[in-house]
């Protein structure tokens, strides 16, 4: 049975958020989507979102009736106060603090705050995000403890229960590909390969077996490695 609650998915147009959107559509009675334009170099991901949403609706009829409104918020101010390789033309490298310079300080904290504000107005009580602390770059705002603290803060600040769901938190990228297969079969895996975007540099040239991308940035490396592990594991046993 469907969970009767309404969910709002932080949906960027990438592999992780698309898998989370499918997960939410499989679970909740109604699902809306939200993305943020913060001046990211890979802004092309925002263009991919429309295609992904349309294909999810046409290729998966059981989900079509659950897929509600889409929202895009302008958070250009985040890019203005950031100095990172995701918001400016800089080489991707590690910083002295051990974090890659693709880390945008406060990004997920702001995203979740705005998402909760929108969810409150739209009657949604569940936020779904693709944060993960298994295959990730060490971003502190992707950690489970951070998300649990945000859930408490948002629920207290809004004076209403706000649940944060992170279905990818403790699985690696190979398992994320497998989850997509479990949710939507080969059709969903194909959609993710061909139509989602993960590459930090915004490269949409050649189509690799794992999708579009430059093939060498951290996001592409993780995606490619996960896909190779998923394929190497072979068909899932019945």
Backbone torsions as a table, in degrees:
resi	resn	phi	psi	omega
1	UNK	NA	148.0	178.0
2	UNK	-72.9	143.3	169.1
3	UNK	-67.8	125.5	-174.1
4	UNK	-71.8	-8.1	-178.1
5	UNK	-73.1	160.6	176.5
6	UNK	-98.7	136.0	-177.4
7	UNK	-117.4	150.0	174.0
8	UNK	-120.5	119.9	-176.1
9	UNK	-101.0	128.8	171.7
10	UNK	-74.6	102.6	-167.4
11	UNK	-119.4	101.8	-176.9
12	UNK	-87.4	-22.7	-174.3
13	UNK	104.9	6.7	178.8
14	UNK	-95.0	180.0	-179.4
15	UNK	-59.6	-50.4	-174.9
16	UNK	-64.3	-47.1	-176.8
17	UNK	-70.3	-29.6	176.1
18	UNK	-68.7	-41.1	176.2
19	UNK	-62.5	-40.4	178.3
20	UNK	-67.2	-35.8	177.1
21	UNK	-64.5	-43.7	177.2
22	UNK	-62.6	-41.2	178.3
23	UNK	-59.5	-43.6	-179.5
24	UNK	-69.2	-41.0	179.1
25	UNK	-64.1	-31.1	178.6
26	UNK	-75.2	-15.4	-169.9
27	UNK	-114.9	-41.5	-170.5
28	UNK	-103.2	157.4	-176.2
29	UNK	-70.9	-32.7	-179.9
30	UNK	-146.3	139.4	-175.7
31	UNK	-136.8	126.5	172.3
32	UNK	-111.8	163.8	-177.0
33	UNK	-125.7	153.5	-177.1
34	UNK	-143.9	136.5	175.0
35	UNK	-134.6	165.6	-177.2
36	UNK	-129.6	134.5	173.5
37	UNK	-103.8	105.9	-176.3
38	UNK	-120.4	21.5	179.5
39	UNK	82.8	22.8	-179.3
40	UNK	-65.6	143.1	178.7
41	UNK	-60.9	-33.5	-178.6
42	UNK	-94.6	43.1	-177.6
43	UNK	-60.4	-16.8	178.6
44	UNK	-57.7	-22.4	177.9
45	UNK	-58.5	-31.7	-178.8
46	UNK	-68.5	-31.0	176.8
47	UNK	-72.8	-31.4	-179.9
48	UNK	-68.6	-26.5	-175.4
49	UNK	-56.4	-43.8	-176.4
50	UNK	-61.6	-44.7	179.3
51	UNK	-62.6	-44.7	-178.8
52	UNK	-62.1	-46.1	179.3
53	UNK	-60.0	-44.6	-178.5
54	UNK	-62.9	-41.7	-178.4
55	UNK	-72.4	-34.7	176.0
56	UNK	-61.2	-38.8	-178.5
57	UNK	-72.1	-38.7	-176.2
58	UNK	-82.7	-34.7	-176.1
59	UNK	-88.2	-17.1	-178.3
60	UNK	-129.5	80.6	-175.2
61	UNK	-55.7	-32.3	-179.2
62	UNK	-65.7	-23.1	-179.9
63	UNK	-94.8	-21.5	-172.7
64	UNK	-56.5	-43.2	-177.5
65	UNK	-71.4	-14.6	180.0
66	UNK	-92.5	-19.0	-174.3
67	UNK	-79.3	111.1	-176.3
68	UNK	-96.5	-148.9	-172.9
69	UNK	-66.6	153.5	175.5
70	UNK	-111.1	144.9	-178.0
71	UNK	-132.0	140.7	175.8
72	UNK	-130.9	120.2	-178.2
73	UNK	-107.3	138.7	178.1
74	UNK	-86.8	109.8	176.2
75	UNK	-117.1	46.0	-178.3
76	UNK	-57.1	-28.0	-179.8
77	UNK	-59.9	-30.7	178.9
78	UNK	-64.5	-42.6	177.1
79	UNK	-66.6	-32.3	-178.6
80	UNK	-68.9	-31.1	-178.4
81	UNK	-99.9	2.2	179.6
82	UNK	-101.1	153.0	174.4
83	UNK	-135.9	75.7	-172.6
84	UNK	-131.7	167.2	178.9
85	UNK	-74.9	-6.6	175.0
86	UNK	-90.9	-17.4	-176.0
87	UNK	-119.9	2.0	177.0
88	UNK	-151.1	160.2	-177.5
89	UNK	-76.7	87.7	-180.0
90	UNK	-135.9	154.6	174.8
91	UNK	-68.5	144.4	178.7
92	UNK	-84.0	124.3	-177.1
93	UNK	-155.3	165.7	176.2
94	UNK	-79.6	145.8	177.7
95	UNK	-97.9	173.8	-178.3
96	UNK	-62.4	-27.7	-179.0
97	UNK	-83.5	3.4	177.6
98	UNK	90.3	-8.1	178.5
99	UNK	-93.0	145.0	175.2
100	UNK	-68.6	153.4	-178.8
101	UNK	-77.6	10.4	169.3
102	UNK	-84.2	-7.8	178.8
103	UNK	-70.5	121.6	177.1
104	UNK	-101.0	103.3	-174.6
105	UNK	-56.2	129.5	176.3
106	UNK	79.7	0.5	-173.8
107	UNK	-58.3	-56.0	-177.7
108	UNK	-67.2	-30.6	177.2
109	UNK	-64.0	-44.0	177.6
110	UNK	-68.6	-43.7	179.7
111	UNK	-55.2	-47.6	-176.5
112	UNK	-68.6	-34.9	177.8
113	UNK	-64.9	-46.5	178.5
114	UNK	-67.7	-37.7	178.8
115	UNK	-63.1	-42.6	179.6
116	UNK	-65.3	-37.1	177.5
117	UNK	-62.8	-45.0	178.0
118	UNK	-66.6	-42.6	-179.9
119	UNK	-59.6	-42.0	178.8
120	UNK	-56.9	-45.6	-178.5
121	UNK	-70.4	-31.1	-176.0
122	UNK	-91.8	0.1	178.4
123	UNK	78.5	23.2	177.4
124	UNK	-99.9	141.9	-179.3
125	UNK	-120.1	6.4	179.4
126	UNK	-128.1	128.5	172.0
127	UNK	-107.6	134.9	-179.2
128	UNK	-122.1	126.4	-179.9
129	UNK	-134.3	157.6	-177.1
130	UNK	-93.2	21.4	179.8
131	UNK	-61.9	145.9	-175.3
132	UNK	-152.1	137.3	178.1
133	UNK	-114.7	19.8	177.5
134	UNK	-98.5	-69.9	172.0
135	UNK	-99.0	94.5	-179.5
136	UNK	-154.6	176.0	-174.1
137	UNK	-96.3	13.6	178.7
138	UNK	89.3	10.0	-179.3
139	UNK	-60.2	123.3	-178.0
140	UNK	-66.4	-24.3	-179.9
141	UNK	-86.6	11.0	172.7
142	UNK	-105.7	-2.5	-174.7
143	UNK	-80.1	150.2	-177.3
144	UNK	-59.0	-40.7	-179.8
145	UNK	-62.0	-38.5	177.5
146	UNK	-62.5	-45.0	-177.7
147	UNK	-67.6	-37.4	177.2
148	UNK	-64.7	-40.5	178.2
149	UNK	-65.4	-39.2	178.3
150	UNK	-65.0	-38.7	178.9
151	UNK	-60.0	-44.0	178.3
152	UNK	-64.4	-47.4	-177.3
153	UNK	-62.4	-44.7	-178.9
154	UNK	-66.2	-41.4	179.9
155	UNK	-64.9	-39.9	177.8
156	UNK	-69.6	-43.7	-176.7
157	UNK	-68.1	-29.1	178.7
158	UNK	-95.6	-9.8	-178.5
159	UNK	57.2	38.1	176.1
160	UNK	-156.5	144.8	-179.1
161	UNK	-60.7	128.2	176.3
162	UNK	-128.5	110.8	-177.0
163	UNK	-92.7	131.1	175.3
164	UNK	-104.5	116.7	178.9
165	UNK	-106.0	131.3	179.1
166	UNK	-130.8	78.5	-173.2
167	UNK	-63.0	-14.6	-178.6
168	UNK	-101.5	2.2	-168.7
169	UNK	-53.5	-42.9	-172.9
170	UNK	-115.6	24.2	176.6
171	UNK	-122.8	153.3	179.8
172	UNK	-88.3	180.0	-175.1
173	UNK	-66.3	-32.9	176.9
174	UNK	-62.7	-41.3	178.7
175	UNK	-69.7	-28.3	176.5
176	UNK	-66.9	-41.9	174.1
177	UNK	-61.4	-41.3	-179.4
178	UNK	-64.9	-38.8	178.4
179	UNK	-61.8	-41.1	177.3
180	UNK	-60.4	-42.1	177.8
181	UNK	-61.9	-42.5	180.0
182	UNK	-64.1	-34.5	-176.9
183	UNK	-79.7	-41.3	-172.8
184	UNK	-137.5	13.7	176.8
185	UNK	65.7	-163.3	-178.5
186	UNK	-61.8	-29.5	-178.6
187	UNK	-63.2	-40.9	179.7
188	UNK	-71.9	-39.4	177.2
189	UNK	-60.3	-44.0	179.3
190	UNK	-62.5	-42.8	179.2
191	UNK	-60.5	-43.2	-179.1
192	UNK	-66.0	-42.0	178.6
193	UNK	-60.8	-47.8	-169.8
194	UNK	-86.5	-30.5	-167.5
195	UNK	-117.4	-14.4	178.9
196	UNK	-88.6	168.5	-179.7
197	UNK	-136.3	132.8	180.0
198	UNK	-126.5	-29.7	-173.4
199	UNK	-52.9	125.1	179.8
200	UNK	-63.0	-25.9	-176.9
201	UNK	-90.9	-1.2	177.4
202	UNK	74.8	21.0	-178.2
203	UNK	-75.3	123.0	177.5
204	UNK	-123.0	32.7	-178.1
205	UNK	-77.0	-112.9	-175.0
206	UNK	-62.9	147.0	176.2
207	UNK	-95.5	111.0	175.4
208	UNK	-83.0	174.2	179.6
209	UNK	-67.0	-18.0	178.7
210	UNK	-101.9	-5.2	178.7
211	UNK	131.3	-171.2	178.4
212	UNK	-84.4	150.7	175.9
213	UNK	156.7	166.7	-178.9
214	UNK	-68.6	-28.6	177.7
215	UNK	91.0	-6.7	-176.7
216	UNK	-130.0	-13.5	176.3
217	UNK	-71.1	162.5	-177.7
218	UNK	-56.5	-37.8	-179.1
219	UNK	-66.8	-42.9	178.2
220	UNK	-65.9	-41.4	-178.8
221	UNK	-60.9	-43.8	178.6
222	UNK	-64.9	-44.2	-178.5
223	UNK	-64.2	-44.9	-179.2
224	UNK	-65.8	-43.6	179.6
225	UNK	-63.0	-42.9	178.6
226	UNK	-63.2	-41.5	179.9
227	UNK	-65.1	-40.2	178.1
228	UNK	-62.2	-41.5	178.0
229	UNK	-65.9	-38.5	178.1
230	UNK	-64.2	-44.7	-179.2
231	UNK	-69.0	-37.6	-178.5
232	UNK	-65.5	-28.7	-179.7
233	UNK	-70.5	-20.0	177.2
234	UNK	77.9	-177.6	-179.4
235	UNK	-58.5	142.3	178.8
236	UNK	-72.4	135.2	-179.8
237	UNK	-69.1	147.0	-178.3
238	UNK	-83.7	NA	NA
